[in-house]
Amino acid sequence: MPTRTVAVGSASGLHARPAKLFVEAAAAAPVKVTIRVGDRKPVPAKSMLSVLALGAKQGTEVTLEADGDGADEALDGLAALLARDLDAEETSDV
């Protein structure tokens, strides 16, 4: 099963707007994606409550997993999204 480990780049961590953007992207992926912190149980990446419950702060390493056709591409895109500071991008949009 393909995996990607990435450090959360957003200043607020995986909370509020960054979590919303990540969950929306995960839900649009053509495969089922899970996310976990450390050795904790993986949770569905398309579940906002599950993603928020991870408590991932800026710099926290999370592991994404997916299986099936398009898994590698989906994980690459989601990992790149998580690595960005989505909070900074929001303020530059104003």
N, C-alpha and C positions, 0 to 999 in steps of 0.2 A: 504494500500500500504506500503510495507516494506521501511524503511528509515535507513540511517546510518549518523551520524554526526561525523566528524573527523577533527582534526587540520592538516593543511598542514605541512609536516615535512621537505620538501626540503628547503635548504638554499636560493635558488633563488625564492622560492614560486612555484606556478603553472605556470611556464614560461619555454620556450625553451624545453630542453630535458625532464624534468619531465612531462610537459604537453603532449609532444609527446607520451611518454610511457603510460600515463594515457588514452589518447584518443584511442590509439591502443588497449589497454585492454578493454575499454568500447565498442569499435566497435566489438570486438570479443565475447562479452557477448551474451548469448542466449536471452536476453531481452533488451527492450529499457530502457536506464538509463538516468536520468537527474541529473544535479548538480546545486546548487544555493549557494549563499552567503547571510546569513541573511534572510530578508524577500523579497529579490529581486526575480524576476521571474525566474523559473528554465529554464535551457538551455540544449540542447542535449549534453550529455557527449561525443558523438562521433564526435562533431564538434570542430576542433582545434581553429577556430576563436572565437567561443562562449566561450570556456574554457579560452582562453587567455584574452578575454574581461572581465572576472570576476575580474581580477586584484588581485587574491588571493596570498598573501605574506606568508612567513613562519609564522606559528601560527594561520593563519586565519582559522576559523571553516567553513567548507563547509558541505552541506547536500546533500546526494545522495538518489535518489528515483528510484524504479523500480517496475514493476508489472509483474506477470506471473510465469510460471514454471521456477525454477532456480533463481528467483530474490534474495532470501536470500544469496545463495552461491555467486552470481555475486557481490552483494553489499559487502559481507565480503572480497572478494578478492580485490575489488577496494579500499575499505577503508584501508585495510592493505598496499596497494601500496602507497596511498597518505600519510600515516603516516610515511613512511620511508624517509630518506634523500637521495633521488636519486642522488643528486649532489655528495655526498660523495662516493657513490657506483661507480660513473663514474671515479673518480680519483683513486680509489683503483683497478680498472680494468687495469690501465696503467702499 
